Each structure stands twice: as structure tokens, then as C-alpha cells.
Amino acid sequence: MDFDLHIKPIVKDSFILISKLNDFNLMERLICDITMGIKEKNNSYKTNVMGKMTGFKYFNRNKNFLKLIELMKPYLKKVINTEIELRDSWGNILDKNDYVKIHNHHPAAVSGILYLTEGVSTHFPLYNKHIEAEVGKLVLFDPLLNHSVAKNKVSKKRYSLSFNFQTKGSYDNLN
């Protein structure tokens, strides 16, 4: 079989946006929601997250998370100019010796992390950047960016929420 193969790299700008949210009551409620979600149905130690994790879509209809999305909208508009919709959203708890393997979130349109407690930083190798986990820190990033979290060396739990948005009307929802 004959074929013609053409390969050329596509150059695109990537991004990391870092901000801070101050609704501490909302963050406390989200911590409780993560704890409940892990008890109900979870993906703990089954994915790139070598720690406790809710289901991938656990927060998609959660009223506290939907309030968070409203707070995030001005930041989302800074990194993407097309209509987007929530694809998946999950909670994570890293106990002592837990970590997150290097991975990315392709094919999402925008990905993000909200840190609900302090803890181990997230590393983005392309930027050679370690983003410290601080209460309320919001990170929106290009889904193609590889990132990881080193082993948690302390006994204090590290709570975070992760989420992906897709372009509205994405083919993922078709039969």
C-alpha cells in the first residue's frame, strides 16, 4: 500500500494563569464534598493520581463547584476566546507518600486546579515552574502541558480540585 505522509510541527502558545480566590467558606465546603465523594465512588490509586480521588465527573453538578465556576469566569476569558463547557471535575487528596504521575489533559480546551489546602507543589517542566499549593490558589493551564506532583512527605493531607473544559459543541458528546 502506497501513501504520502507529511509531518510538520504545529507551533502554538501555551499558558499558565495563576490567581487567588478568597471565598474560604466555599473552599471548606468543597473539602467536605471531596471527602464525601471519595466515600461514595472513587478512582483512588487507579489513575495518574497515586492518592485518593473522586470520580472524574463527581463535581460536574455540584452546587459548590458550580459557584466556583462563576468566580472563575473572568479568568477563563483571559485564556480562551471560544465558548466552553465543563467536561469533567474531580477532587484529590494526597496523603503522606502519595503523588501524581506526570501527565497532561489533552484533548481538553482549558484545564485547571484549585488548591484547597497547602501542600506539595505542582511541577510544569516546560516552564520549569513549581506552583506552590496555597489555599485558594487557582491555576488555569494549557491542557497539553505535562505536569506532576512530587511525593507528599508530610502527614498533612493536600486537598485540590482538578477540572477540564472542552469547546462547546465538542464531538465528544455525539453518538
C-alpha positions in Angstrom: 0.0 0.0 0.0 1.4 3.4 -1.0 0.8 6.5 1.0 2.1 10.1 1.3 3.0 11.2 4.8 3.6 14.9 5.7 4.8 15.9 9.1 5.4 19.4 10.4 5.2 20.6 13.9 2.5 23.0 14.9 3.6 25.9 17.0 1.1 27.3 19.5 1.3 29.4 22.6 0.7 27.7 25.8 -0.3 29.3 29.1 -0.4 29.1 32.8 -2.6 31.6 34.6 -2.3 31.9 38.4 -4.7 33.7 40.6 -6.2 33.6 44.1 -9.8 33.1 45.2 -10.8 34.3 48.7 -14.1 32.5 49.4 -12.8 30.4 52.2 -16.3 29.1 53.2 -16.7 27.8 49.7 -13.4 26.0 49.9 -14.3 24.4 53.2 -17.5 23.1 51.7 -15.5 21.7 48.7 -13.2 19.9 51.1 -16.2 18.2 52.7 -17.6 17.4 49.2 -14.3 15.7 48.2 -14.3 13.6 51.4 -17.9 12.5 50.7 -17.2 11.9 47.0 -14.3 9.6 47.8 -16.5 7.6 50.2 -19.3 7.2 47.5 -17.4 6.2 44.4 -13.8 6.8 43.6 -10.8 6.3 41.3 -8.3 6.2 44.2 -4.9 4.9 43.1 -6.2 3.9 39.7 -5.1 6.9 37.5 -2.2 9.3 37.4 -3.3 10.3 40.8 -1.5 8.0 43.2 -3.7 9.1 46.0 -7.4 9.4 46.9 -9.6 10.7 44.1 -13.3 11.1 43.5 -14.9 10.0 40.2 -13.9 12.1 37.1 -17.3 13.8 36.8 -18.2 13.9 40.5 -18.3 17.7 40.7 -19.9 18.4 37.4 -23.3 19.1 39.0 -22.1 20.0 42.5 -23.6 23.4 43.6 -20.4 24.4 45.3 -18.3 23.7 42.3 -20.8 25.5 40.0 -20.4 28.6 42.2 -16.6 28.2 41.8 -17.1 28.2 38.0 -18.9 31.6 38.3 -16.0 33.0 40.2 -13.6 31.7 37.6 -15.3 33.1 34.5 -13.3 36.3 34.3 -10.0 34.3 34.4 -11.3 31.8 31.8 -12.0 34.7 29.4 -8.3 35.7 29.7 -7.1 32.3 28.3 -9.7 31.2 25.8 -12.0 33.2 23.5 -14.4 30.5 22.4 -17.4 29.1 24.2 -16.5 26.3 26.6 -18.4 23.9 28.8 -17.3 21.7 31.8 -16.1 18.3 30.7 -15.0 16.8 34.0 -14.1 17.8 37.5 -12.8 15.8 40.4 -11.4 16.1 43.9 -8.0 14.8 45.1 -6.5 14.1 48.5 -2.8 13.4 48.7 -1.8 11.7 52.0 1.7 11.0 53.1 3.7 9.3 50.3 1.0 10.0 47.7 1.9 11.7 44.4 0.7 12.5 40.9 2.5 10.9 37.9 3.5 13.2 35.0 0.6 13.6 32.6 -1.4 16.2 30.6 -5.1 16.8 30.0 -5.3 16.6 26.2 -7.8 16.9 24.4 -9.5 19.5 26.8 -9.6 23.2 25.8 -8.6 24.5 29.3 -7.6 22.7 32.4 -7.3 23.9 36.0 -6.5 23.2 39.6 -7.9 24.9 42.7 -5.8 24.2 45.8 -7.9 23.9 48.9 -5.0 23.4 51.4 -1.3 23.9 51.4 1.0 21.1 50.3 3.3 19.8 47.7 3.7 21.9 44.6 2.7 21.1 41.0 5.6 21.0 38.6 5.2 22.2 34.9 8.5 21.1 33.3 8.1 23.1 30.1 8.1 26.3 32.2 10.5 24.8 34.8 7.9 26.1 37.2 6.8 24.7 40.6 3.5 26.2 41.6 3.1 26.1 45.4 -0.2 24.7 46.7 -1.8 27.5 48.8 -5.4 27.8 50.0 -7.4 29.4 47.2 -4.8 29.4 44.6 -6.3 28.9 41.2 -4.3 27.7 38.2 -5.6 27.6 34.7 -3.3 26.0 32.1 -3.0 24.7 28.6 -4.1 21.0 28.6 -1.1 20.0 26.6 1.3 21.0 29.4 2.8 18.0 31.2 2.7 18.4 35.0 3.2 16.3 38.1 3.2 16.4 41.9 6.1 15.0 43.9 5.6 12.6 46.8 3.9 14.2 49.8 6.5 13.9 52.5 4.3 15.2 55.4 1.3 13.7 57.1 -0.9 16.7 56.4 -3.5 16.0 53.7 -3.3 18.0 50.5 -6.7 18.8 49.0 -7.3 20.0 45.5 -9.9 20.1 42.8 -9.0 19.5 39.1 -11.1 20.2 36.1 -11.3 20.3 32.3 -13.3 22.4 30.0 -14.0 21.5 26.4 -15.0 23.6 23.4 -18.8 23.9 23.4 -20.4 21.6 20.9 -17.4 19.2 21.0 -17.7 16.0 19.1 -17.2 14.1 22.3 -20.9 14.3 23.1 -22.1 12.9 19.8 -23.2 9.3 19.3 
